[in-house]
């Protein structure tokens, strides 16, 4: 399986939409704003429920960020990370 680069710098208008969304999620998870981090995790949870195949290739890039979020200083971010991981692992 080839590695998929979903870093923000790799995205252009020609990048497939699902990779643009994943790049935006990674950007949100790296934000200094707890609200943006929580929102990114909520989006992961939702998308994992309705389109679990979206995460098959990019999971190696996403999983470390999700695990880091489990130790976030914001309780809301930790809860959102737990729910996102639970949804991803249930598929």
Biopython code that builds the backbone (N, CA, C, O; Angstrom):
import numpy as np
from Bio.PDB.StructureBuilder import StructureBuilder

atoms = [
    (1, "UNK", "N", (0.850, -1.175, 0.000)),
    (1, "UNK", "CA", (0.000, 0.000, 0.000)),
    (1, "UNK", "C", (0.892, 1.234, 0.000)),
    (1, "UNK", "O", (1.844, 1.323, 0.776)),
    (2, "UNK", "N", (0.579, 2.178, -0.871)),
    (2, "UNK", "CA", (1.387, 3.387, -0.931)),
    (2, "UNK", "C", (0.928, 4.389, 0.122)),
    (2, "UNK", "O", (-0.245, 4.432, 0.494)),
    (3, "UNK", "N", (1.872, 5.186, 0.590)),
    (3, "UNK", "CA", (1.585, 6.209, 1.601)),
    (3, "UNK", "C", (0.873, 7.381, 0.936)),
    (3, "UNK", "O", (1.270, 7.809, -0.148)),
    (4, "UNK", "N", (-0.156, 7.897, 1.559)),
    (4, "UNK", "CA", (-0.898, 9.038, 1.033)),
    (4, "UNK", "C", (-0.500, 10.269, 1.817)),
    (4, "UNK", "O", (-0.613, 10.297, 3.043)),
    (5, "UNK", "N", (-0.029, 11.299, 1.103)),
    (5, "UNK", "CA", (0.369, 12.544, 1.747)),
    (5, "UNK", "C", (-0.832, 13.476, 1.796)),
    (5, "UNK", "O", (-1.290, 13.959, 0.761)),
    (6, "UNK", "N", (-1.345, 13.730, 3.005)),
    (6, "UNK", "CA", (-2.490, 14.626, 3.150)),
    (6, "UNK", "C", (-2.103, 15.880, 3.926)),
    (6, "UNK", "O", (-2.964, 16.554, 4.493)),
    (7, "UNK", "N", (-0.827, 16.188, 3.951)),
    (7, "UNK", "CA", (-0.388, 17.385, 4.663)),
    (7, "UNK", "C", (-0.935, 18.628, 3.970)),
    (7, "UNK", "O", (-1.159, 18.616, 2.759)),
    (8, "UNK", "N", (-1.149, 19.688, 4.722)),
    (8, "UNK", "CA", (-1.733, 20.895, 4.136)),
    (8, "UNK", "C", (-0.963, 21.441, 2.939)),
    (8, "UNK", "O", (-1.570, 21.983, 2.015)),
    (9, "UNK", "N", (0.348, 21.309, 2.937)),
    (9, "UNK", "CA", (1.139, 21.855, 1.841)),
    (9, "UNK", "C", (0.990, 21.048, 0.558)),
    (9, "UNK", "O", (1.294, 21.551, -0.523)),
    (10, "UNK", "N", (0.531, 19.814, 0.660)),
    (10, "UNK", "CA", (0.400, 18.960, -0.513)),
    (10, "UNK", "C", (-0.929, 19.167, -1.240)),
    (10, "UNK", "O", (-1.144, 18.574, -2.297)),
    (11, "UNK", "N", (-1.809, 19.980, -0.707)),
    (11, "UNK", "CA", (-3.143, 20.153, -1.264)),
    (11, "UNK", "C", (-3.164, 21.302, -2.266)),
    (11, "UNK", "O", (-2.610, 22.374, -2.019)),
    (12, "UNK", "N", (-3.812, 21.057, -3.396)),
    (12, "UNK", "CA", (-4.035, 22.093, -4.397)),
    (12, "UNK", "C", (-5.464, 21.937, -4.908)),
    (12, "UNK", "O", (-6.188, 21.045, -4.467)),
    (13, "UNK", "N", (-5.864, 22.787, -5.821)),
    (13, "UNK", "CA", (-7.218, 22.695, -6.368)),
    (13, "UNK", "C", (-7.418, 21.401, -7.149)),
    (13, "UNK", "O", (-8.554, 20.979, -7.366)),
    (14, "UNK", "N", (-6.334, 20.772, -7.569)),
    (14, "UNK", "CA", (-6.436, 19.521, -8.312)),
    (14, "UNK", "C", (-6.451, 18.301, -7.408)),
    (14, "UNK", "O", (-6.639, 17.182, -7.885)),
    (15, "UNK", "N", (-6.258, 18.497, -6.109)),
    (15, "UNK", "CA", (-6.274, 17.391, -5.161)),
    (15, "UNK", "C", (-7.710, 16.901, -5.006)),
    (15, "UNK", "O", (-8.631, 17.708, -4.881)),
    (16, "UNK", "N", (-7.909, 15.568, -5.013)),
    (16, "UNK", "CA", (-9.274, 15.047, -4.824)),
    (16, "UNK", "C", (-9.897, 15.591, -3.546)),
    (16, "UNK", "O", (-9.210, 15.820, -2.551)),
    (17, "UNK", "N", (-11.203, 15.792, -3.592)),
    (17, "UNK", "CA", (-11.913, 16.425, -2.486)),
    (17, "UNK", "C", (-11.727, 15.693, -1.162)),
    (17, "UNK", "O", (-11.550, 16.338, -0.128)),
    (18, "UNK", "N", (-11.762, 14.358, -1.167)),
    (18, "UNK", "CA", (-11.623, 13.633, 0.092)),
    (18, "UNK", "C", (-10.256, 13.863, 0.732)),
    (18, "UNK", "O", (-10.139, 13.860, 1.958)),
    (19, "UNK", "N", (-9.220, 14.063, -0.088)),
    (19, "UNK", "CA", (-7.900, 14.357, 0.473)),
    (19, "UNK", "C", (-7.829, 15.795, 0.979)),
    (19, "UNK", "O", (-7.108, 16.077, 1.935)),
    (20, "UNK", "N", (-8.564, 16.703, 0.354)),
    (20, "UNK", "CA", (-8.637, 18.073, 0.860)),
    (20, "UNK", "C", (-9.321, 18.098, 2.224)),
    (20, "UNK", "O", (-8.904, 18.831, 3.121)),
    (21, "UNK", "N", (-10.367, 17.298, 2.374)),
    (21, "UNK", "CA", (-11.068, 17.219, 3.656)),
    (21, "UNK", "C", (-10.140, 16.649, 4.723)),
    (21, "UNK", "O", (-10.085, 17.167, 5.839)),
    (22, "UNK", "N", (-9.416, 15.590, 4.389)),
    (22, "UNK", "CA", (-8.493, 14.992, 5.356)),
    (22, "UNK", "C", (-7.374, 15.958, 5.732)),
    (22, "UNK", "O", (-6.943, 15.992, 6.885)),
    (23, "UNK", "N", (-6.911, 16.732, 4.778)),
    (23, "UNK", "CA", (-5.899, 17.738, 5.072)),
    (23, "UNK", "C", (-6.454, 18.791, 6.023)),
    (23, "UNK", "O", (-5.766, 19.223, 6.948)),
    (24, "UNK", "N", (-7.701, 19.204, 5.794)),
    (24, "UNK", "CA", (-8.328, 20.183, 6.679)),
    (24, "UNK", "C", (-8.500, 19.618, 8.087)),
    (24, "UNK", "O", (-8.336, 20.340, 9.071)),
    (25, "UNK", "N", (-8.829, 18.339, 8.185)),
    (25, "UNK", "CA", (-8.962, 17.692, 9.494)),
    (25, "UNK", "C", (-7.627, 17.700, 10.221)),
    (25, "UNK", "O", (-7.566, 18.038, 11.403)),
    (26, "UNK", "N", (-6.553, 17.329, 9.524)),
    (26, "UNK", "CA", (-5.227, 17.325, 10.145)),
    (26, "UNK", "C", (-4.813, 18.724, 10.577)),
    (26, "UNK", "O", (-4.192, 18.895, 11.627)),
    (27, "UNK", "N", (-5.152, 19.716, 9.780)),
    (27, "UNK", "CA", (-4.857, 21.097, 10.143)),
    (27, "UNK", "C", (-5.628, 21.488, 11.404)),
    (27, "UNK", "O", (-5.073, 22.114, 12.307)),
    (28, "UNK", "N", (-6.897, 21.119, 11.463)),
    (28, "UNK", "CA", (-7.708, 21.431, 12.646)),
    (28, "UNK", "C", (-7.162, 20.740, 13.886)),
    (28, "UNK", "O", (-7.126, 21.336, 14.963)),
    (29, "UNK", "N", (-6.735, 19.482, 13.745)),
    (29, "UNK", "CA", (-6.211, 18.751, 14.897)),
    (29, "UNK", "C", (-4.903, 19.345, 15.403)),
    (29, "UNK", "O", (-4.553, 19.164, 16.570)),
    (30, "UNK", "N", (-4.185, 20.043, 14.552)),
    (30, "UNK", "CA", (-2.937, 20.683, 14.951)),
    (30, "UNK", "C", (-3.108, 22.132, 15.386)),
    (30, "UNK", "O", (-2.128, 22.816, 15.683)),
    (31, "UNK", "N", (-4.337, 22.594, 15.425)),
    (31, "UNK", "CA", (-4.618, 23.989, 15.764)),
    (31, "UNK", "C", (-4.360, 24.276, 17.242)),
    (31, "UNK", "O", (-4.417, 23.380, 18.084)),
    (32, "UNK", "N", (-4.078, 25.537, 17.536)),
    (32, "UNK", "CA", (-3.942, 25.951, 18.939)),
    (32, "UNK", "C", (-5.313, 26.160, 19.589)),
    (32, "UNK", "O", (-5.407, 26.303, 20.808)),
    (33, "UNK", "N", (-6.363, 26.177, 18.788)),
    (33, "UNK", "CA", (-7.721, 26.384, 19.294)),
    (33, "UNK", "C", (-8.370, 25.050, 19.678)),
    (33, "UNK", "O", (-8.533, 24.175, 18.828)),
    (34, "UNK", "N", (-8.737, 24.893, 20.946)),
    (34, "UNK", "CA", (-9.432, 23.669, 21.349)),
    (34, "UNK", "C", (-10.749, 23.464, 20.590)),
    (34, "UNK", "O", (-11.147, 22.330, 20.322)),
    (35, "UNK", "N", (-11.413, 24.556, 20.250)),
    (35, "UNK", "CA", (-12.674, 24.456, 19.521)),
    (35, "UNK", "C", (-12.459, 23.862, 18.123)),
    (35, "UNK", "O", (-13.252, 23.037, 17.669)),
    (36, "UNK", "N", (-11.389, 24.283, 17.448)),
    (36, "UNK", "CA", (-11.079, 23.719, 16.130)),
    (36, "UNK", "C", (-10.661, 22.259, 16.239)),
    (36, "UNK", "O", (-11.052, 21.437, 15.410)),
    (37, "UNK", "N", (-9.866, 21.930, 17.257)),
    (37, "UNK", "CA", (-9.461, 20.533, 17.447)),
    (37, "UNK", "C", (-10.683, 19.653, 17.693)),
    (37, "UNK", "O", (-10.809, 18.571, 17.120)),
    (38, "UNK", "N", (-11.579, 20.132, 18.554)),
    (38, "UNK", "CA", (-12.794, 19.373, 18.842)),
    (38, "UNK", "C", (-13.649, 19.214, 17.579)),
    (38, "UNK", "O", (-14.171, 18.133, 17.307)),
    (39, "UNK", "N", (-13.783, 20.288, 16.823)),
    (39, "UNK", "CA", (-14.560, 20.227, 15.576)),
    (39, "UNK", "C", (-13.976, 19.245, 14.579)),
    (39, "UNK", "O", (-14.714, 18.507, 13.926)),
    (40, "UNK", "N", (-12.655, 19.229, 14.457)),
    (40, "UNK", "CA", (-12.003, 18.277, 13.559)),
    (40, "UNK", "C", (-12.269, 16.840, 13.985)),
    (40, "UNK", "O", (-12.497, 15.969, 13.145)),
    (41, "UNK", "N", (-12.239, 16.597, 15.276)),
    (41, "UNK", "CA", (-12.511, 15.255, 15.798)),
    (41, "UNK", "C", (-13.969, 14.863, 15.604)),
    (41, "UNK", "O", (-14.273, 13.705, 15.315)),
    (42, "UNK", "N", (-14.859, 15.816, 15.762)),
    (42, "UNK", "CA", (-16.277, 15.536, 15.530)),
    (42, "UNK", "C", (-16.520, 15.197, 14.058)),
    (42, "UNK", "O", (-17.352, 14.347, 13.742)),
    (43, "UNK", "N", (-15.800, 15.855, 13.174)),
    (43, "UNK", "CA", (-15.915, 15.548, 11.748)),
    (43, "UNK", "C", (-15.386, 14.148, 11.451)),
    (43, "UNK", "O", (-15.979, 13.415, 10.660)),
    (44, "UNK", "N", (-14.283, 13.778, 12.075)),
    (44, "UNK", "CA", (-13.754, 12.411, 11.911)),
    (44, "UNK", "C", (-14.803, 11.404, 12.360)),
    (44, "UNK", "O", (-15.072, 10.426, 11.663)),
    (45, "UNK", "N", (-15.387, 11.644, 13.513)),
    (45, "UNK", "CA", (-16.404, 10.724, 14.028)),
    (45, "UNK", "C", (-17.565, 10.588, 13.040)),
    (45, "UNK", "O", (-18.000, 9.478, 12.732)),
    (46, "UNK", "N", (-18.056, 11.711, 12.554)),
    (46, "UNK", "CA", (-19.190, 11.676, 11.626)),
    (46, "UNK", "C", (-18.824, 10.956, 10.330)),
    (46, "UNK", "O", (-19.546, 10.065, 9.884)),
    (47, "UNK", "N", (-17.710, 11.344, 9.735)),
    (47, "UNK", "CA", (-17.314, 10.731, 8.465)),
    (47, "UNK", "C", (-17.012, 9.246, 8.614)),
    (47, "UNK", "O", (-17.300, 8.464, 7.707)),
    (48, "UNK", "N", (-16.440, 8.850, 9.734)),
    (48, "UNK", "CA", (-16.166, 7.429, 9.967)),
    (48, "UNK", "C", (-17.467, 6.639, 10.046)),
    (48, "UNK", "O", (-17.500, 5.455, 9.711)),
    (49, "UNK", "N", (-18.523, 7.286, 10.483)),
    (49, "UNK", "CA", (-19.817, 6.621, 10.552)),
    (49, "UNK", "C", (-20.501, 6.490, 9.207)),
    (49, "UNK", "O", (-21.175, 5.492, 8.947)),
    (50, "UNK", "N", (-20.337, 7.485, 8.347)),
    (50, "UNK", "CA", (-21.050, 7.467, 7.062)),
    (50, "UNK", "C", (-20.168, 7.045, 5.883)),
    (50, "UNK", "O", (-20.680, 6.548, 4.880)),
    (51, "UNK", "N", (-18.853, 7.237, 5.993)),
    (51, "UNK", "CA", (-17.934, 6.855, 4.920)),
    (51, "UNK", "C", (-16.649, 6.273, 5.501)),
    (51, "UNK", "O", (-15.590, 6.887, 5.368)),
    (52, "UNK", "N", (-16.710, 5.122, 6.134)),
    (52, "UNK", "CA", (-15.516, 4.573, 6.797)),
    (52, "UNK", "C", (-14.358, 4.301, 5.839)),
    (52, "UNK", "O", (-13.198, 4.356, 6.247)),
    (53, "UNK", "N", (-14.655, 4.010, 4.573)),
    (53, "UNK", "CA", (-13.589, 3.738, 3.610)),
    (53, "UNK", "C", (-12.708, 4.955, 3.346)),
    (53, "UNK", "O", (-11.587, 4.819, 2.855)),
    (54, "UNK", "N", (-13.208, 6.129, 3.669)),
    (54, "UNK", "CA", (-12.451, 7.363, 3.491)),
    (54, "UNK", "C", (-11.133, 7.332, 4.271)),
    (54, "UNK", "O", (-10.161, 7.973, 3.872)),
    (55, "UNK", "N", (-11.100, 6.595, 5.373)),
    (55, "UNK", "CA", (-9.941, 6.605, 6.264)),
    (55, "UNK", "C", (-8.974, 5.441, 6.059)),
    (55, "UNK", "O", (-7.949, 5.370, 6.737)),
    (56, "UNK", "N", (-9.280, 4.531, 5.142)),
    (56, "UNK", "CA", (-8.435, 3.352, 4.970)),
    (56, "UNK", "C", (-7.001, 3.727, 4.600)),
    (56, "UNK", "O", (-6.070, 3.291, 5.278)),
    (57, "UNK", "N", (-6.796, 4.505, 3.568)),
    (57, "UNK", "CA", (-5.444, 4.884, 3.151)),
    (57, "UNK", "C", (-4.767, 5.878, 4.081)),
    (57, "UNK", "O", (-3.601, 5.685, 4.426)),
    (58, "UNK", "N", (-5.459, 6.942, 4.502)),
    (58, "UNK", "CA", (-4.840, 7.978, 5.323)),
    (58, "UNK", "C", (-4.747, 7.663, 6.818)),
    (58, "UNK", "O", (-4.237, 8.481, 7.584)),
    (59, "UNK", "N", (-5.223, 6.507, 7.242)),
    (59, "UNK", "CA", (-5.237, 6.207, 8.672)),
    (59, "UNK", "C", (-3.855, 6.325, 9.328)),
    (59, "UNK", "O", (-3.777, 6.817, 10.454)),
    (60, "UNK", "N", (-2.764, 5.901, 8.683)),
    (60, "UNK", "CA", (-1.451, 6.063, 9.321)),
    (60, "UNK", "C", (-1.079, 7.527, 9.593)),
    (60, "UNK", "O", (-0.344, 7.803, 10.541)),
    (61, "UNK", "N", (-1.567, 8.454, 8.789)),
    (61, "UNK", "CA", (-1.293, 9.873, 9.026)),
    (61, "UNK", "C", (-2.225, 10.442, 10.092)),
    (61, "UNK", "O", (-1.857, 11.374, 10.806)),
    (62, "UNK", "N", (-3.415, 9.892, 10.200)),
    (62, "UNK", "CA", (-4.422, 10.415, 11.106)),
    (62, "UNK", "C", (-4.331, 9.833, 12.513)),
    (62, "UNK", "O", (-4.553, 10.543, 13.494)),
    (63, "UNK", "N", (-4.011, 8.568, 12.614)),
    (63, "UNK", "CA", (-4.030, 7.889, 13.908)),
    (63, "UNK", "C", (-3.141, 8.538, 14.970)),
    (63, "UNK", "O", (-3.587, 8.681, 16.108)),
    (64, "UNK", "N", (-1.903, 8.938, 14.653)),
    (64, "UNK", "CA", (-1.088, 9.596, 15.685)),
    (64, "UNK", "C", (-1.737, 10.871, 16.227)),
    (64, "UNK", "O", (-1.653, 11.144, 17.424)),
    (65, "UNK", "N", (-2.378, 11.646, 15.366)),
    (65, "UNK", "CA", (-3.049, 12.873, 15.812)),
    (65, "UNK", "C", (-4.227, 12.553, 16.715)),
    (65, "UNK", "O", (-4.474, 13.256, 17.695)),
    (66, "UNK", "N", (-4.960, 11.486, 16.384)),
    (66, "UNK", "CA", (-6.092, 11.086, 17.220)),
    (66, "UNK", "C", (-5.611, 10.640, 18.595)),
    (66, "UNK", "O", (-6.218, 10.974, 19.612)),
    (67, "UNK", "N", (-4.521, 9.885, 18.620)),
    (67, "UNK", "CA", (-3.979, 9.418, 19.892)),
    (67, "UNK", "C", (-3.430, 10.583, 20.719)),
    (67, "UNK", "O", (-3.593, 10.603, 21.939)),
    (68, "UNK", "N", (-2.787, 11.544, 20.074)),
    (68, "UNK", "CA", (-2.306, 12.738, 20.781)),
    (68, "UNK", "C", (-3.477, 13.503, 21.394)),
    (68, "UNK", "O", (-3.361, 14.071, 22.480)),
    (69, "UNK", "N", (-4.593, 13.511, 20.690)),
    (69, "UNK", "CA", (-5.773, 14.228, 21.167)),
    (69, "UNK", "C", (-6.344, 13.614, 22.441)),
    (69, "UNK", "O", (-7.043, 14.286, 23.198)),
    (70, "UNK", "N", (-6.049, 12.352, 22.676)),
    (70, "UNK", "CA", (-6.525, 11.687, 23.899)),
    (70, "UNK", "C", (-5.843, 12.263, 25.146)),
    (70, "UNK", "O", (-6.323, 12.066, 26.262)),
    (71, "UNK", "N", (-4.730, 12.971, 24.956)),
    (71, "UNK", "CA", (-4.008, 13.580, 26.081)),
    (71, "UNK", "C", (-4.096, 15.103, 26.052)),
    (71, "UNK", "O", (-3.293, 15.783, 26.691)),
    (72, "UNK", "N", (-5.059, 15.637, 25.322)),
    (72, "UNK", "CA", (-5.216, 17.077, 25.180)),
    (72, "UNK", "C", (-5.579, 17.714, 26.528)),
    (72, "UNK", "O", (-6.178, 17.066, 27.386)),
    (73, "UNK", "N", (-5.213, 18.976, 26.701)),
    (73, "UNK", "CA", (-5.535, 19.706, 27.928)),
    (73, "UNK", "C", (-7.030, 20.006, 28.031)),
    (73, "UNK", "O", (-7.553, 20.199, 29.129)),
    (74, "UNK", "N", (-7.711, 20.044, 26.899)),
    (74, "UNK", "CA", (-9.147, 20.332, 26.880)),
    (74, "UNK", "C", (-9.938, 19.038, 27.043)),
    (74, "UNK", "O", (-9.773, 18.089, 26.276)),
    (75, "UNK", "N", (-10.789, 19.020, 28.042)),
    (75, "UNK", "CA", (-11.638, 17.839, 28.287)),
    (75, "UNK", "C", (-12.544, 17.553, 27.092)),
    (75, "UNK", "O", (-12.768, 16.392, 26.750)),
    (76, "UNK", "N", (-13.064, 18.598, 26.457)),
    (76, "UNK", "CA", (-13.943, 18.423, 25.299)),
    (76, "UNK", "C", (-13.214, 17.749, 24.139)),
    (76, "UNK", "O", (-13.787, 16.920, 23.431)),
    (77, "UNK", "N", (-11.951, 18.113, 23.953)),
    (77, "UNK", "CA", (-11.145, 17.505, 22.885)),
    (77, "UNK", "C", (-10.911, 16.029, 23.197)),
    (77, "UNK", "O", (-10.999, 15.188, 22.302)),
    (78, "UNK", "N", (-10.619, 15.712, 24.433)),
    (78, "UNK", "CA", (-10.387, 14.312, 24.827)),
    (78, "UNK", "C", (-11.644, 13.473, 24.585)),
    (78, "UNK", "O", (-11.563, 12.365, 24.054)),
    (79, "UNK", "N", (-12.788, 13.997, 24.970)),
    (79, "UNK", "CA", (-14.046, 13.271, 24.760)),
    (79, "UNK", "C", (-14.303, 13.084, 23.266)),
    (79, "UNK", "O", (-14.695, 11.997, 22.840)),
    (80, "UNK", "N", (-14.089, 14.123, 22.472)),
    (80, "UNK", "CA", (-14.290, 14.028, 21.027)),
    (80, "UNK", "C", (-13.322, 13.028, 20.408)),
    (80, "UNK", "O", (-13.699, 12.288, 19.499)),
    (81, "UNK", "N", (-12.076, 12.994, 20.887)),
    (81, "UNK", "CA", (-11.089, 12.041, 20.382)),
    (81, "UNK", "C", (-11.510, 10.616, 20.706)),
    (81, "UNK", "O", (-11.400, 9.724, 19.865)),
    (82, "UNK", "N", (-11.988, 10.404, 21.919)),
    (82, "UNK", "CA", (-12.452, 9.081, 22.319)),
    (82, "UNK", "C", (-13.605, 8.620, 21.430)),
    (82, "UNK", "O", (-13.629, 7.474, 20.982)),
    (83, "UNK", "N", (-14.544, 9.503, 21.181)),
    (83, "UNK", "CA", (-15.693, 9.156, 20.344)),
    (83, "UNK", "C", (-15.284, 8.911, 18.892)),
    (83, "UNK", "O", (-15.812, 8.011, 18.239)),
    (84, "UNK", "N", (-14.342, 9.711, 18.388)),
    (84, "UNK", "CA", (-13.868, 9.521, 17.017)),
    (84, "UNK", "C", (-13.136, 8.185, 16.876)),
    (84, "UNK", "O", (-13.359, 7.447, 15.915)),
    (85, "UNK", "N", (-12.270, 7.882, 17.829)),
    (85, "UNK", "CA", (-11.548, 6.602, 17.785)),
    (85, "UNK", "C", (-12.508, 5.427, 17.911)),
    (85, "UNK", "O", (-12.358, 4.421, 17.218)),
    (86, "UNK", "N", (-13.476, 5.552, 18.779)),
    (86, "UNK", "CA", (-14.462, 4.479, 18.941)),
    (86, "UNK", "C", (-15.213, 4.230, 17.630)),
    (86, "UNK", "O", (-15.438, 3.082, 17.248)),
    (87, "UNK", "N", (-15.596, 5.299, 16.952)),
    (87, "UNK", "CA", (-16.310, 5.156, 15.677)),
    (87, "UNK", "C", (-15.399, 4.548, 14.610)),
    (87, "UNK", "O", (-15.825, 3.669, 13.861)),
    (88, "UNK", "N", (-14.161, 5.003, 14.537)),
    (88, "UNK", "CA", (-13.230, 4.455, 13.541)),
    (88, "UNK", "C", (-12.973, 2.970, 13.773)),
    (88, "UNK", "O", (-12.916, 2.190, 12.822)),
    (89, "UNK", "N", (-12.821, 2.583, 15.027)),
    (89, "UNK", "CA", (-12.500, 1.193, 15.331)),
    (89, "UNK", "C", (-13.706, 0.270, 15.225)),
    (89, "UNK", "O", (-13.553, -0.949, 15.147)),
    (90, "UNK", "N", (-14.897, 0.846, 15.222)),
    (90, "UNK", "CA", (-16.093, 0.004, 15.125)),
    (90, "UNK", "C", (-16.386, -0.400, 13.697)),
    (90, "UNK", "O", (-17.170, -1.320, 13.464)),
    (91, "UNK", "N", (-15.779, 0.261, 12.749)),
    (91, "UNK", "CA", (-16.034, -0.037, 11.321)),
    (91, "UNK", "C", (-15.137, -1.122, 10.808)),
    (91, "UNK", "O", (-15.222, -1.490, 9.636)),
]
sb = StructureBuilder()
sb.init_structure("model")
sb.init_model(0)
sb.init_chain("A")
sb.init_seg("    ")
for serial, (resi, resn, name, xyz) in enumerate(atoms, 1):
    if name == "N":
        sb.init_residue(resn, " ", resi, " ")
    sb.init_atom(name, np.array(xyz, "f"), 0.0, 1.0, " ", f" {name:<3s}", serial, name[0])
structure = sb.get_structure()
